[in-house]
Amino acid sequence: MEQFIKWIQGITAVEIADMMIAIGIILFFRIFSSSLAYIIIRMFKIKEKKGKKIKESVFYQPIKVFFVILGFYLAIIFLKQPLKITDKIINVVYKAFIIISTIAFARGFATSFKPKASFYQKMKEKTSQKVEDSMFDFALKIIRGVIYIIAGFIIITALGIRLDGLIAGLGVGGVILTLAAQDTAKNLFAGLTIFLDKPFMVGDWIQVDTFEGTVEDITFRSTRIRTFENSLVNIPNSFISNTSITNWSKMEKRRYKTNLCVELNTPLEKLERFKKRVENMLQEREAIYDDSIVVKFDNIMENGLNVLICSYTNSVDYTSYIAQREDINYKIMKILQEENIKLAYQTQTIHMVPSGRDTN
């Protein structure tokens, strides 16, 4: 405390003036950082007239941060001689300036490759319509990853770490890193396989093993599926690539099938009339493919006569398909009632033997 008081007492008027100038430099860049960022972005967006749009640019905030830390850096450089700041401290400040600037601009560049950015939308418009959104998004994720890797190398260099020494160190521990990164590498290559083979895309309804739901996202490591219970499941890509995938969204048609067992004593004339009416009913439905209709008396069973009814409908999504099934079932039951045909039920005869009587 005494040393601090002595240091305060030893400050000259010139040094106080220098510190005031340094504070002024910091305040100047802090106050005008927004305006400077606005001017720079406006230079690259000459046609943009709305100030709000310019401030929504992904580079507006990084440039603003850059000028703020630039003010601190210049202020410390200015005070180097008056306050006799050592080169070691100046070097630390310089490294901090480079690192913070790199992180800020890396985030800006990476954000420009995200779906909500205007640059993303422009790229999407210029890209071939044959490129699926999921594949396009995955490619941009790779670009964002490369941006952060480059930023990481810049930061490592700024910290004074020699890359050749780092690479040599990685060579020594390469076996350990390889073993540790096996799962990550498998998931990454499996993710690339998913995009090349395209068994499903974002928005598809799929079933993988016991998991079923809608694909929400495909990342480097895993695929996110929103189940019908509204839970979110992250499945490793390596697991998906080695498992059978059912893509329900790729269905072009769904099958309606039922077996009706009518009583054995049903007259064949009634049975033939019933078959014809069911066939006509199905042919009249726009959602049913006519060439897929099958209504046949296909089996004689112990308790009745079996009629197979089968057809395909273009109602692919589950809700409309269930509605189609319900309506068809109602109409079939109505035909059965009108023809006075009763369904047979499984019966079983049980012989009761009084106790104590010899059954031989």
C-alpha positions in Angstrom: 0.0 0.0 0.0 2.8 2.4 0.9 4.6 1.6 -2.4 1.3 2.4 -4.3 1.0 5.7 -2.4 4.7 6.6 -3.2 4.0 5.7 -6.9 1.0 8.0 -7.0 3.0 10.8 -5.3 5.8 10.3 -7.9 3.5 10.8 -10.9 4.4 14.0 -12.7 1.9 16.3 -14.5 3.3 15.1 -17.9 2.6 11.5 -17.0 -1.0 12.4 -15.8 -1.5 14.2 -19.2 -0.3 11.1 -21.1 -2.6 8.9 -19.1 -5.5 11.2 -19.8 -4.7 11.1 -23.5 -4.6 7.2 -23.3 -8.0 7.2 -21.6 -9.2 9.5 -24.4 -8.0 7.1 -27.0 -9.8 4.3 -25.3 -13.0 6.3 -25.0 -12.7 7.5 -28.6 -12.6 4.0 -30.1 -15.2 2.8 -27.6 -17.7 5.6 -28.5 -17.1 5.6 -32.3 -16.6 1.8 -32.7 -20.2 1.5 -33.9 -19.9 4.3 -36.4 -16.6 3.0 -37.7 -18.1 -0.5 -38.1 -21.1 1.0 -39.8 -18.9 3.0 -42.3 -16.7 0.0 -43.2 -19.7 -2.3 -43.8 -21.5 0.4 -45.8 -18.4 0.6 -48.1 -19.0 -3.0 -49.1 -22.8 -2.6 -49.2 -23.2 0.5 -51.3 -26.7 -0.5 -52.5 -28.0 -1.1 -49.0 -29.9 2.0 -47.8 -31.4 0.7 -44.5 -29.2 1.2 -41.5 -30.8 -1.6 -39.6 -29.8 -4.1 -42.3 -26.2 -2.9 -42.1 -26.2 -3.4 -38.3 -27.6 -6.9 -38.8 -24.5 -7.9 -40.8 -22.5 -10.7 -39.3 -19.4 -8.6 -39.5 -20.8 -5.6 -37.7 -20.2 -6.9 -34.2 -16.7 -8.3 -34.9 -15.5 -5.0 -36.5 -17.0 -3.1 -33.5 -15.1 -5.4 -31.1 -11.9 -5.0 -33.1 -12.0 -1.2 -32.8 -12.7 -1.4 -29.1 -9.6 -3.6 -28.4 -7.6 -1.5 -30.9 -8.3 1.5 -28.7 -6.9 -0.4 -25.6 -3.9 -1.6 -27.6 -3.0 1.9 -29.0 -3.5 3.4 -25.5 -1.0 1.0 -24.0 1.5 1.5 -26.8 1.2 5.3 -26.2 1.9 4.8 -22.5 4.9 2.6 -23.1 7.5 5.4 -22.9 5.9 7.6 -20.3 5.2 4.7 -17.8 8.2 2.7 -18.9 6.2 -0.4 -19.8 8.5 -3.3 -20.5 8.6 -5.0 -23.9 7.4 -8.2 -22.2 4.1 -6.6 -21.2 3.8 -5.0 -24.6 4.3 -8.4 -26.2 1.5 -9.9 -24.0 -0.8 -7.1 -24.9 -0.1 -7.6 -28.6 -0.8 -11.3 -28.4 -4.1 -10.6 -26.6 -5.0 -8.1 -29.3 -4.3 -10.7 -32.1 -6.1 -13.5 -30.3 -9.3 -11.5 -29.5 -9.4 -10.0 -33.0 -8.9 -13.5 -34.6 -11.7 -15.0 -32.4 -14.1 -12.1 -33.3 -13.5 -12.3 -37.0 -13.6 -16.1 -37.1 -17.0 -16.0 -35.4 -18.1 -13.4 -38.0 -16.9 -15.5 -41.0 -18.4 -18.7 -39.5 -21.8 -17.0 -38.8 -22.0 -15.9 -42.4 -22.2 -19.6 -43.3 -25.2 -20.2 -41.1 -28.8 -20.5 -42.4 -30.0 -17.2 -41.0 -27.2 -15.2 -42.7 -27.9 -13.2 -45.9 -24.7 -14.6 -47.4 -26.1 -18.1 -46.9 -29.3 -17.2 -48.6 -27.4 -15.8 -51.6 -25.3 -18.9 -51.9 -28.4 -21.1 -51.7 -30.1 -19.2 -54.5 -27.0 -19.5 -56.8 -26.6 -23.2 -56.0 -28.2 -25.9 -58.2 -31.7 -26.9 -57.1 -30.6 -30.5 -57.2 -28.5 -30.0 -54.1 -30.6 -31.0 -51.0 -30.7 -28.6 -48.1 -29.2 -31.2 -45.8 -26.2 -31.7 -48.1 -25.8 -28.0 -48.5 -25.9 -27.4 -44.7 -23.4 -30.2 -44.1 -21.0 -28.7 -46.6 -21.3 -25.3 -44.8 -20.6 -27.0 -41.5 -17.4 -28.3 -42.9 -16.5 -24.7 -44.0 -17.2 -23.4 -40.6 -15.0 -26.1 -39.1 -12.2 -25.1 -41.4 -12.6 -21.5 -40.4 -12.2 -22.3 -36.8 -9.2 -24.6 -37.5 -7.5 -21.8 -39.3 -8.3 -19.4 -36.5 -6.8 -21.9 -34.0 -3.6 -22.1 -36.0 -3.3 -18.3 -36.0 -3.9 -18.2 -32.2 -1.2 -20.9 -31.7 1.2 -18.9 -33.8 0.4 -15.7 -31.9 1.2 -17.5 -28.6 4.6 -18.3 -30.0 4.1 -22.0 -30.3 6.1 -23.4 -33.2 3.8 -25.4 -35.5 6.7 -27.7 -36.6 7.3 -28.6 -32.9 3.6 -29.1 -32.4 3.4 -31.4 -35.5 6.4 -33.4 -34.2 4.7 -33.7 -30.9 1.5 -35.0 -32.6 3.7 -37.5 -34.4 5.0 -38.9 -31.1 1.5 -39.1 -29.7 -0.1 -40.0 -32.9 -1.0 -43.5 -31.9 -2.8 -42.3 -28.7 -4.7 -39.6 -30.6 -5.7 -42.1 -33.3 -7.1 -44.5 -30.8 -8.9 -41.7 -29.0 -10.4 -40.3 -32.2 -11.5 -43.6 -33.7 -15.1 -43.1 -32.9 -15.1 -39.5 -34.0 -13.5 -40.5 -37.3 -16.0 -43.3 -37.8 -18.9 -40.9 -37.2 -17.5 -38.3 -39.5 -16.9 -40.7 -42.4 -20.3 -42.3 -41.7 -21.9 -38.8 -41.9 -20.2 -38.3 -45.3 -21.5 -41.6 -46.4 -25.1 -40.6 -45.4 -24.8 -37.5 -47.6 -23.4 -39.4 -50.5 -25.9 -42.3 -50.4 -28.7 -40.0 -49.3 -30.8 -42.7 -47.5 -32.7 -39.8 -45.8 -32.6 -36.0 -45.5 -33.6 -33.5 -42.9 -37.4 -33.6 -42.5 -37.8 -37.3 -43.5 -39.7 -39.7 -41.3 -37.3 -42.6 -40.7 -36.9 -45.7 -38.5 -33.4 -46.8 -37.3 -33.4 -49.9 -35.1 -35.9 -49.1 -32.3 -35.9 -45.3 -33.0 -38.5 -43.8 -35.2 -39.3 -40.1 -35.9 -38.5 -37.1 -38.0 -34.9 -36.1 -38.8 -34.1 -32.7 -37.4 -30.4 -32.3 -38.1 -27.4 -34.2 -39.4 -24.1 -33.2 -37.8 -20.5 -34.4 -38.1 -21.0 -36.8 -35.2 -24.6 -37.8 -35.1 -28.1 -37.5 -36.5 -30.9 -36.0 -34.4 -34.3 -37.6 -34.6 -37.5 -36.1 -33.0 -39.6 -39.1 -32.0 -43.4 -39.2 -32.0 -43.2 -38.9 -28.2 -41.5 -35.5 -28.8 -38.2 -36.6 -27.3 -34.9 -35.9 -29.1 -32.6 -38.8 -29.9 -29.0 -38.3 -31.0 -27.8 -41.4 -32.9 -24.1 -41.8 -33.8 -23.6 -41.8 -37.6 -21.5 -44.9 -37.4 -24.4 -46.8 -35.8 -26.8 -45.6 -38.6 -24.4 -46.5 -41.3 -24.3 -50.1 -40.0 -28.0 -50.5 -39.4 -31.0 -51.0 -41.7 -32.8 -47.7 -42.3 -36.5 -47.5 -43.1 -37.4 -44.2 -44.8 -41.2 -44.0 -44.5 -41.2 -40.6 -46.3 -40.0 -42.3 -49.5 -43.2 -44.4 -49.8 -45.1 -43.8 -53.0 -48.2 -45.8 -51.8 -49.5 -47.7 -48.8 -51.2 -51.1 -48.7 -54.6 -51.7 -47.3 -55.1 -55.4 -46.4 -57.7 -57.3 -44.4 -59.0 -60.8 -44.1 -62.7 -61.4 -43.5 -63.9 -64.8 -42.4 -67.7 -65.2 -43.1 -69.8 -68.0 -41.8 -69.6 -71.5 -43.5 -73.3 -71.5 -44.4 -73.1 -68.3 -46.3 -74.6 -68.8 -49.8 -72.1 -68.6 -52.6 -74.3 -66.2 -54.5 -74.2 -63.8 -51.6 -70.5 -64.2 -51.3 -70.0 -63.4 -55.0 -72.3 -60.4 -54.7 -70.3 -59.1 -51.6 -67.0 -59.5 -53.4 -68.3 -57.6 -56.5 -69.7 -54.7 -54.4 -66.5 -54.4 -52.4 -64.4 -54.3 -55.6 -66.7 -51.6 -57.1 -66.5 -49.6 -53.9 -62.7 -49.6 -54.0 -62.6 -48.7 -57.7 -64.8 -45.7 -57.1 -62.3 -44.2 -54.6 -59.8 -41.8 -56.1 -57.1 -42.6 -53.6 -57.1 -46.3 -54.6 -55.0 -47.6 -57.5 -57.4 -49.7 -59.6 -54.8 -52.2 -60.8 -53.9 -53.1 -57.2 -57.4 -54.2 -56.1 -57.7 -57.8 -55.0 -60.9 -59.2 -53.6 -60.8 -63.0 -53.6 -62.3 -66.0 -51.8 -58.9 -67.4 -51.0 -59.3 -70.0 -48.3 -61.8 -72.4 -46.6 -61.2 -72.5 -42.9 -62.6 -74.6 -40.1 -65.0 -71.9 -38.9 -65.7 -70.1 -42.1 -64.9 -68.8 -45.6 -62.0 -66.4 -45.8 -62.1 -63.3 -48.2 -58.9 -61.5 -48.8 -59.3 -57.7 -49.6 -56.1 -55.9 -50.6 -55.4 -52.7 -52.4 -52.9 -49.7 -52.5 -53.7 -46.1 -51.7 -51.8 -42.9 -52.5 -52.5 -41.6 -49.0 -48.9 -41.8 -47.8 -48.8 -39.8 -44.6 -50.0 -41.7 -41.5 -53.0 -39.5 -40.7 -54.6 -39.6 -44.1 -53.8 -43.3 -44.4 -55.7 -44.1 -41.2 -58.6 -42.0 -42.4 -58.7 -44.0 -45.6 -58.6 -47.3 -43.7 -61.4 -46.2 -41.4 -63.7 -45.1 -44.3 -63.1 -48.4 -46.2 -63.8 -50.4 -43.1 -67.1 -48.6 -42.6 -68.2 -49.2 -46.2 -67.3 -52.9 -46.0 -69.3 -53.4 -42.8 -72.2 -51.6 -44.4 -72.1 -54.0 -47.4 -72.0 -56.9 -45.0 -75.1 -55.7 -43.2 -77.0 -55.0 -46.4 -76.2 -58.5 -47.8 -77.0 -60.0 -44.4 -73.7 -61.8 -44.2 -72.3 -62.5 -40.8 -68.7 -62.8 -39.8 -67.5 -66.1 -38.3 -65.8 -66.3 -35.0 -63.3 -68.8 -33.8 -65.1 -71.6 -31.9 -64.0 -74.4 -29.8 -65.9 -77.5 -28.5 -65.1 -78.7 -25.1 -66.4 -82.2 -24.0 -67.1 -82.4 -20.3 -66.6 -85.8 -18.6 -68.3 -86.4 -15.2 -65.8 -87.2 -12.5 -65.5 -90.8 -11.4 -66.7 -92.3 -14.8 -64.3 -94.5 -16.7 -63.5 -92.9 -20.0 -61.9 -96.0 -21.5 
